[in-house]
Amino acid sequence: MAYKCPEHVFLHADHISKIYPGTKALDDVSFDLLKGKVNVLIGENGAGKSTLMKMIAGIEHPSEGTLYIGDQEVAFKDTTDARKHGIGIIHQELSLFPNLNVYQNIFMAREQTVGKIRLDNKTHIEKTKNILKRLEHEIDPETLVGELRVGQQQMIEIARNLVADDLKVLIMDEPTKGIDIGAKRDIYDLMNELTNDGVSIIMVSSELPEVLGMSDRVMVIHEGRVAGILDRSDATPESIMTLA
């Protein structure tokens, strides 16, 4: 009988392993990605967090195991394929083009055209204004990204994932690392807004206060294996550190 995700689960990872030459990055990992919740991955450097995150985003592929959405087995060829299922990712190292302006970055590889070849920049600019207004960062769409502060660039990266209306999962790799407290609050507010809209968030974080303040569920990974899964009520610095 085929697996079917429970109603409150968007994606199920079933006995996932990832083997590279000379190392096993993930070893028999199973977990549920909760719908409309903040799902946090935590563990030491090299524990396997990033590998799992990239697998869900279509960047890496399982050596063993299966991913399910609903009652369907899924295998993402790449990030474009994952995006068709509503899965977006924001990397810790932002993948923006500093020599291009804001709207060009937001619509990179998602360009709209007038006729067959002419870019519809009027629409690009208008939609960019609307997205940034929603994010409460009303930046001039024609500003070069290289001229923006790190926190503003983080918002542009987030905006790229909000261009389409079908976002179901947003993966965030250390989203508040290296930004000021004001920018952190903006990201926390956005996470609350997205989860209220039913979007699932996977957040990789190394900051315990952040984890405890934002998470609905914490999965601790140790040496490629699931060391434990804690609901918000059970997640304390002591319980997390014991598992990690």
C-alpha positions in Angstrom: 0.0 0.0 0.0 1.4 3.4 -1.0 2.2 5.9 1.7 -0.2 8.9 2.3 0.8 12.0 4.3 -1.5 12.8 7.2 -3.6 16.0 6.6 -1.3 18.1 8.8 1.9 17.0 6.9 3.0 18.6 3.6 6.0 16.3 2.9 7.2 13.0 4.4 10.8 11.9 4.1 11.0 8.1 4.4 14.3 6.5 5.4 16.5 9.0 3.5 20.2 8.4 3.1 22.8 10.3 1.2 26.1 8.8 0.4 29.1 10.7 -1.0 32.5 9.1 -1.8 34.0 8.3 1.6 31.2 9.6 3.7 27.5 9.1 4.6 26.0 12.6 5.0 22.5 11.3 5.9 21.8 7.9 7.5 18.2 6.6 7.5 16.4 9.9 8.2 12.7 10.0 8.4 10.6 13.1 9.3 7.4 14.9 8.6 7.3 18.5 7.3 4.3 20.1 9.1 1.9 22.3 7.1 1.9 26.0 8.1 4.5 25.5 10.8 8.1 26.5 11.5 10.1 23.3 11.2 13.7 23.9 12.6 16.7 21.8 11.8 19.6 22.1 14.3 22.9 20.3 14.8 26.6 20.8 14.7 28.5 21.8 11.5 28.6 18.7 9.2 25.7 17.0 11.0 23.7 16.8 7.7 21.3 19.7 8.0 22.3 21.4 4.8 22.3 18.1 2.9 18.7 17.4 3.9 17.6 20.9 3.2 19.2 20.8 -0.3 17.5 17.4 -0.9 14.0 18.9 -0.3 14.9 21.8 -2.6 16.0 19.6 -5.4 19.7 20.5 -5.3 20.8 17.1 -4.0 19.2 13.7 -4.6 18.7 10.8 -2.1 21.0 7.7 -2.4 18.3 5.8 -0.6 14.8 6.4 0.6 11.7 8.2 -0.7 10.0 11.6 -0.5 6.2 11.9 -0.5 3.8 14.8 -1.0 0.2 13.8 -0.2 -0.1 10.3 -1.6 2.5 10.8 -4.3 6.1 9.7 -4.4 8.2 12.7 -5.6 11.8 13.0 -6.9 13.0 16.5 -7.8 15.4 16.7 -10.7 16.5 20.2 -9.7 15.3 23.4 -8.0 13.0 24.2 -10.9 11.2 20.9 -10.5 10.9 21.4 -6.7 9.6 24.9 -7.3 6.8 23.4 -9.4 5.7 21.7 -6.2 5.7 25.0 -4.4 9.1 24.6 -2.7 11.5 27.6 -2.5 14.9 28.1 -0.9 16.9 31.0 0.5 20.6 30.1 0.9 22.8 31.5 3.6 25.1 32.8 0.9 22.7 35.0 -1.1 22.5 34.2 -4.8 21.8 37.8 -6.0 23.4 39.7 -8.8 24.9 42.9 -7.3 25.3 44.6 -10.7 21.6 44.2 -11.6 18.8 46.1 -10.1 16.1 44.9 -7.6 13.4 44.0 -10.1 15.9 42.3 -12.4 17.0 40.1 -9.5 13.5 39.3 -8.4 12.4 38.2 -11.9 15.6 36.5 -12.9 14.6 33.3 -14.7 11.0 34.2 -14.2 10.8 37.0 -16.8 7.5 38.1 -18.3 7.4 39.2 -21.9 5.4 41.4 -24.2 5.1 39.5 -27.5 7.8 36.9 -28.0 11.0 38.6 -27.0 10.5 42.0 -25.3 10.7 42.0 -21.6 7.6 43.4 -19.8 9.6 45.6 -17.4 6.5 47.7 -16.5 4.9 44.6 -15.0 8.2 43.6 -13.4 8.4 46.9 -11.7 4.8 47.0 -10.6 4.9 43.5 -9.1 8.2 44.2 -7.4 6.6 47.3 -5.7 3.7 45.1 -4.5 5.9 42.4 -3.2 8.2 44.8 -1.3 5.2 46.6 0.1 4.0 43.3 1.5 7.4 42.8 3.0 7.3 46.4 4.4 10.5 47.2 2.5 9.5 49.7 -0.1 12.8 49.8 -2.0 13.1 51.5 -5.4 12.8 48.6 -7.9 15.6 50.2 -10.0 18.1 50.3 -7.2 21.2 48.2 -7.8 21.3 45.3 -5.4 24.9 45.9 -4.6 24.0 49.2 -3.0 21.7 47.6 -0.5 22.4 46.6 3.1 22.6 42.9 3.9 19.2 42.9 5.6 17.7 44.5 2.5 19.3 42.0 0.2 17.9 39.2 2.4 14.4 40.6 1.7 15.1 40.7 -2.0 16.0 37.0 -1.9 12.8 36.3 0.0 10.8 38.4 -2.5 12.1 36.2 -5.3 10.3 33.3 -3.7 7.1 35.3 -3.4 6.8 36.2 -7.0 4.6 33.2 -7.7 1.4 32.7 -5.7 1.9 29.0 -5.2 4.6 29.0 -2.5 3.9 26.1 -0.1 7.4 25.6 1.5 10.1 28.1 2.2 13.5 26.7 3.2 15.6 29.3 5.1 19.3 28.6 5.8 20.5 30.7 8.8 18.1 33.5 7.7 19.1 36.0 10.4 22.8 35.4 10.5 24.9 38.6 10.2 21.9 41.0 10.1 20.9 43.7 12.6 18.1 43.2 15.2 15.6 45.3 13.1 16.1 43.1 10.1 15.7 40.0 12.2 12.4 41.3 13.5 11.2 41.8 9.9 12.1 38.2 9.1 10.3 36.9 12.2 7.2 38.9 11.3 7.3 37.5 7.7 7.6 34.0 9.0 4.6 34.5 11.1 2.7 35.9 8.2 3.7 33.0 5.9 2.7 30.3 8.4 -0.6 32.1 9.0 -1.2 31.8 5.3 -0.4 28.0 5.4 3.1 28.1 4.1 5.5 25.6 5.8 8.9 26.9 6.8 12.1 24.9 7.2 14.6 26.9 9.1 18.2 25.8 9.6 19.6 27.7 12.6 22.4 27.6 15.1 20.9 30.2 17.4 19.1 28.6 20.3 17.1 31.7 21.4 15.9 32.0 17.8 14.9 28.3 17.7 13.0 28.4 20.9 11.2 31.6 20.0 10.1 30.6 16.5 9.9 26.9 16.2 6.8 24.7 16.2 9.0 21.6 15.9 12.7 21.1 16.3 14.6 18.2 14.7 18.1 17.6 16.0 20.5 16.0 13.6 23.7 14.4 14.9 26.3 12.7 12.5 23.7 12.3 9.8 21.0 10.7 11.9 17.9 12.0 13.6 18.9 12.4 17.3 15.5 13.5 18.3 12.3 15.5 17.4 10.9 18.0 19.9 7.6 19.9 19.9 7.8 23.5 21.0 6.6 22.7 24.5 9.5 20.2 25.0 12.2 22.2 23.3 14.5 23.8 25.9 18.2 24.7 25.7 19.0 21.6 27.9 16.9 19.2 25.9 18.3 20.4 22.5 21.9 20.3 23.8 21.5 16.8 25.2 20.5 15.6 21.8 23.0 17.6 19.7 
